[in-house]
Amino acid sequence: MEEPEQGFAAGRHTCRPGILPGPTRVSSPQDDTWNWCVYLGHTMVLQPSERHYGDWNHRRLGPWCSPTGSPAPLSCETGCGEGSWILVCRLLVPTQVSLLSMEEDIDTRKINNSFLRDHSYATEADIISTVEFNHTGELLATGDKGGRVVIFQREQESKNQVHRRGEYNVYSTFQSHEPEFDYLKSLEIEEKINKIRWLPQQNAAYFLLSTNDKTVKLWKVSERDKRPEGYNLKDEEGRLRDPATITTLRVPVLRPMDLMVEATPRRVFANAHTYHINSISVNSDYETYMSADDLRINLWNFEITNQSFNIVDIKPANMEELTEVITAAEFHPHHCNTFVYSSSKGTIRLCDMRASALCDRHTKFFEEPEDPSNRSFFSEIISSISDVKFSHSGRYIMTRDYLTVKVWDLNMENRPIETYQVHDYLRSKLCSLYENDCIFDKFECVWNGSDSVIMTGSYNNFFRMFDRNTKRDVTLEASRENSKPRAILKPRKVCVGGKRRKDEISVDSLDFSKKILHTAWHPSENIIAVAATNNLYIFQDKVN
Amino acid sequence: MFARGLKRKCAEDEEAAPAYSLQRQSLLDMSLVKLQLCHMLVEPNLCRSVLIANTVRQIQEEMTQDGSWCVPVPQTAGRASRDRLVSTEILCRSAREGARPAPDPGDPASELQVVPAAQAPGVPPGGVWDGDGPRENRGSFHKSLDQIFETLESQSPGAVEELFSDVDGSYYDLDAVLTGMVGGAKSGQDGLEAFASTAAPPPSAGCKSDLGELDHVVEILVET
């Protein structure tokens, strides 16, 4: 990598992501060691990390959009001020470069209905903890354990490359949540982003909700591609001009500038949850949303941050009697008065907010009777529902427990209408999975746009899709080693016993540290996003 | 362990029963350790704690119904009940006949808390954790439990702090509690009773209650 020509003054800087133009040098205050930031067609932006001051092995990098021309020193306009150092790790970054670069198109084969890997974004950053497409599918947001949100935007399709649908490029990145310390309890509050939910777009800006364990934030992501020039009282660098030197007046004009995407927190909804928030859901009225923790669900108005309504409270008077917690909650996609929440005992309750202010009495109660032949000490744990999702139509709900995905008809409460085995071969391994805590892993599940296919993750970087109509299912793997860009994903198979065929993998060889907990499906097309630890894979259906 | 001394009435269960009981005991111990060794710096995951606590409760209920809970009086002599929960592995084997119905929630045994010794009616303080139990059981302890206990008992109580060495300074109390606990437990019965009265429910968030469960770990060490 070539040495850039211009550095900038050492000193203490705070840098907001997305501002740093062009390749830049950063120096450390202590020893004048120079470290590079990455330049790869997308300029890497460095985010400060107060916690890791002086730790050169830690880096928090965010990709940025296209580089500008000449490098410029950091200035006040770009959000710099007193603060901690920008930290860079030189060692890790170069390996990222090759992974992040857009690979050339391989000559594609014409095969129907197969998923192929578009490209992968390996960020070396923290583990991805949530993935979500927006309502049009144009944007894809990911949240990670470090409290960052990275938004990808789909490229506009070009006329020359009809066969190549728009790819996703990094659009914006920002630090949503910081680690906090609760002084009353002497406990740290994790900055990990538990969930992101988009609001439908109502103007040029994009809005999303992101939450950690305790606080929900509303972020506005907007573009700026013009800036005013020609101020009278300030010069081009923002310094005040001596009024005596001003002899003429001019009207400032808006000049185009390189696209800048900025994210600003518009609302912070804090101090409403004693327990850890596990879900947020935007209501179909687009004016309210709910946040659910282990024992309570609160209803918020987007405009009001100092107040929320408690609509569900399952906390017992005596905590020693606690046997059940809320695990997930979601609003009905069309009926703004209806929502569901799932529990650790494998039940789903549907509530109508019109019935009463506190929805402690459910309108519907969904529970499947236990199968006595499968009963064990682990029965309750594996029945705990980790995710609940309404179908796009609003007619069905899908739940994920440890071994299965179930589809329920809202009109039938006593059992699900469909049950799909995700990895039943784990049933005989529950004791070991309990010991290593894998049995508590919370897998999510998603519907495709037409509600005909459902998808969920598993171990060994496998994820599964079930076609509800044909009853066929497929197991695919998200890993760099096994797929090149544009290559067709090969179905995988787990061998449960007997002779293992060549391509099969035996249950004992599964890697339980590689789990796919978070996936997302484009709202209308066959494009999926799969988060495998700290890698994000985007797959799309191969078009003829 | 007392379970070994108990012969089941049914012939076919004779060989399976002791192994099952041992494995069940091992699962119980593993669960209790899990409840106690939670992350101190970050709030414990309530869902996980509740699920583990429910599992512990289930095991204890079954053990009570089996009579495995009571040390001196083998109550299972006349029992023909074979309705036990199906297990996985030996705790995980496939279904046996006569799966048991869910235990009656009104059963006083279901109110057993994490510290069973204290609250089970008619059980002398100490119960499962008494004298010979853990020692005899040592060989059958699950591997991970073994490691944990070896670490704990081969070093001074201060070493327990190292287990939680990622805990920040806000845990000054731990040392004092542990020292106090060791002293208290030496008086045997008294210690247990005192300890029993401070039984803390597993699902409560917050550090102080977790200390109650930590006491329990130390209790096991001291008793062996």
Interface residues (C-beta under 8 A of the other chain):
Chain A: K185 S186 L187 E188 I189 E190 D213 T274 Y275 H276 N278 D294 L295 M319 E320 L322 T323 E324 V325 T327 S344 P372 S373 N374 R375 S376 F377 F378 E380 I381 S384 R427 S428 K429 L430 C431 S432 Y434 E435 D437 F440
Chain B: R24 L27 M30 K34 L41 V42 E43 N45 L46 C47 R48 V50 L51 A53 N54 T55 Q58 I59 L85 V86 S87 T88 E89 L91 C92 A95 A99 Q113 H142 S144 S170 P201 P203 S204 A205 G206 C207
